[in-house]
Amino acid sequence: MSEPCSTQAGPSGAGYEGDLAPRETWDLLAKESAAQFIDVRTEVEWNFVGVPDLGATGRQTILVEWQRFPAAPNPNFVQAVENALKATNYQKGAPLFFLCRSGARSRAAAIAMTTAGYGPCFNISDGFEGTLDAERHRGKSAGWKAVGLPWFQF
């Protein structure tokens, strides 16, 4: 499966650092020991679709919902991420990578955390499952799962 290269290199001008392909994100996580990875999907998605497995990088995926199922915004998102980061070896100024299903919620999360003074904040393009394929299924043509990066289910 092909994977797009980053759509943004450097400041995006859109309120966050830019977009990275899933494999680029994995490679940067391996190099940047202080970087952190935040999955902003819903608890329902984590439980039924799966979660990126960062064990090989020595980290765990931080789970903070951007919105609650079915579509209620999480008014405490920034504070919840800040609290989660305190429990890691995160140092302000290290990269933060945000993931959702297909890249929309994670983009909004990257913007919110950049606005809160964190960053560089990146959106993971195509997210965990990517866009719909010709058969109207996700997870086969783009995204974390489709490019073969590690993941698990609870």
Secondary structure, 3 states (H helix, E strand, C coil): CCCCCCCCCCCCCCCCCEEECHHHHHHHHHHCCCCEEEECCCHHHHHHHCEECCHHHCCCCEECCCEECCCEECCCHHHHHHHHHHCCCCCCCCCEEEECCCCHHHHHHHHHHHHCCCCCEEEECCCCCCCCCCCCCCCCCCCCCCCCCCEECC
